[in-house]
Amino acid sequence: MTHPTPSAAIPSARERILCCAAELFYQKGINNVGINEVIAKSAIARMTLYHHFASKDALICGVLGERMERRQAELTQIVERTRSAQRKVLAMFDYLSQLATADGFRGCAFINASIELADPDHPAYRIAVSHKQWMAELFEHIASEAHWSQPGIFGEQCLLLWDGAALGMQMHRNNAPLRAARAAATVLIKAAQR
C-alpha cells in the first residue's frame, strides 16, 4: 500500500523556481541564463514564474537573498556551537572547504554575482555586498568577544582571506588556496591575541 506524500514534502512552485534558477545561475552564470531556461527546468508555466517574480532581476534577488539567509544561518550555527574564538574562525574556513568540495563548485556565488551584475545600484549587487559585510562583522564579533586587538581590521582581513581562497579554488580547481588562507588566518589570530 502506498502512502500519499505529505504536502510539506512537495516543494512549492516558488521553491522549485528558486532552486532551479539558483543552480542555473551558479553553474552557467546569471547573464547566460534566460527566463525560458528557468521555466523549462522548473517545469512551471510562464505565468507562474511571473506570479512569484515580476522580472529576471527580481528572480536574481530572490536567489541571492535565499542563499544569503541559508549561508548566514549555517555560519551562525557553526560559530555558536564552537567554544574557543580561534576554533570559531578556523571552523568558518573549514565550512568553506565543505562548500568547495561539493560537486559543481564554481566559487563564491556572491562574488560571481557582483562581477556579472557590475552595477552597484542593482538590488542583487547590494545583497552580495550586504552578505560580505555581514561576514566581516561576524569575524569582527568573534575577535571583539575574545578581546583581540583591532577586531575591525581582523574581520576585514579574514574576509579577504576567505574571498581569496574561494576565488583561488575556483580558478585552480584545488584546495591549495584554502590551505594557504587557513594558515594565514592562524597567523592573524596569533597576532590579534598579543
N, C-alpha and C positions, 0 to 999 in steps of 0.2 A: 504494500500500500504506500503510495506516495503522499507526502505531506506538502501542503501549499507553502510556498516561500513567504516568510513574513514580509510585510510591505516595507519594513525598516531596512531589510537587506537588499531591496531593489533600489538602485541609485535613481534619483530624480533626473529629469531631463537636464536641469541646470547643472547637477553634479556631473552627468555624462559629458556635457558640453565643456565644462571646466577641465575635466580630466583629459579629454581628447585634445583640446586646444593647448593645454599645458605640455602634453607630450609632443605635439607637432611643433609648437613654438620653440621648445627646448632643443629638439633634435634637428630641425630644419632651419630655424631662425624665424623670428617674428615677421620680417619683411618677405620671406619666401613662402609664407602660408596664407592662402586666401580663405575667405569665409566659406566658399563652396567646399573646400577640402575639410574644414572643420565640420560642416553639416554632414558630409558623406561619412566621415569617420565616426561621428556621434550617432549616426542613424536617426536623425531627427529632421523634422520639417523646417524649412527656412523661417516660417513664421514663428515656430517655437524658439529658434535661436534669437530672433529679434524681439520676442516677448521678454526674454531674460536679459538680453544685451542689445542696447539700441544701436551699437556700432562696433566695428572691429576694435576701436580704441577702448570702448567700454569692456569688451571681452579681454583685452590685454590687461587692463586694470584689475579685472576680476581674477584672472590667472595669477598675476603677481601678488595681489592682495591676499589671496588664499595661500599661496606659497609662503608669503611673509608670516602669516599667522601660524602656519604649521612649523616653520623653522624657529620662530621665536618661542613657541610653546616647547619644542624639543630641547632647545638650548637652555631655556629656563629650568626645565626638569633636570637636565644634566648638572647644572650649577647647584641646584637646590639639594640634590642627593649626594653631592660630593662635599667632604669636610674641609680639607685644607685649601687655602687660597691658591697655592701652587698647583694642586691637583685640579682645581676648577678650571684654571686657564689651560692646562695641558689636556684636560678632558674635552675642551672645546675643539682643540686641534685634532684630537682622536675622532671626534664626531665628523670633522671634515674628511678624515681618512675613510670613514664609513661611507660617506657620500661619494667619494672619489672612486671607491672600489665597486660601486654599483654598476650594473650594465648600462651602457649608453651615456656615461659621464661626459659632459661637454662643458665643464667649467661651472662658474657661478652664474646662475640664471639672472641675477640682479645686475651683475656687471655686463653680461651679454645684452640684456635689455637696454641698459643705459647707453651702450655703444650703438646698438641698432637704432634706437629711437632718436638719439642725438639732441633733440630739442629739450632743454632743461625745463621748459614750461609744460611739456607733455605730462599729464597726470600720472602715467605709469613710470615715467622717469623719476618723478617726485617720490613715488612709492619705493623705488630702488634706493634712492638716496636716504630716505627715511629709515629703511631697514639697515643700511650701513651705519647710520648714526646711532641707531639702537644698539648695534653690535659693539661699536666703540664705547658706548656708555656702559654696556654690560661688563666689558673688560675693565673699564674705569671703576665701576662699582665694586668689583672684586678687589681691586688694588686699594681702593679707599677703605673698605671694610677691614682689610688686613693692615691698614696704616702704613702702606708702602709710600715711598716718595713719589711725587709728581704723578698722581693717578691719571690725570687727564692725558698727559703725554704718553703714559704707559698704554692707555686704551687705544690711542691713535696708532702707536707703534704695533701693537698686537693685531689691529685690524689690517694694517699694511702687510704684515707677515701672512695673515690669513688670506687676503686677496691675492698677494703674490704667489702663494702656494697654489691656490685654486687655478690661477691663470697658468702657472708653470706646469701643473699636472695636465691641464687641458692641452697645452701645446706639445709637451714632450711625451705624453701618454705613459707616464710612470710616476711613482711616489717620491722620487728623489727631492723635488721641490718641497714637499710636505715635511720630509725628514729634516731638511735644512731649516725650514721655518720653525718647526717644533724645537730644534736645538737652539735657534736664535731666541725663541720665546723663553727658554730656560735661562739664557744669559740675561735677558731683560728682567726676569723675575729676581735673579740674584742681585742685579744692580739696584732694583727698586727696593729690595729688602734692607739695603745698607742704610 
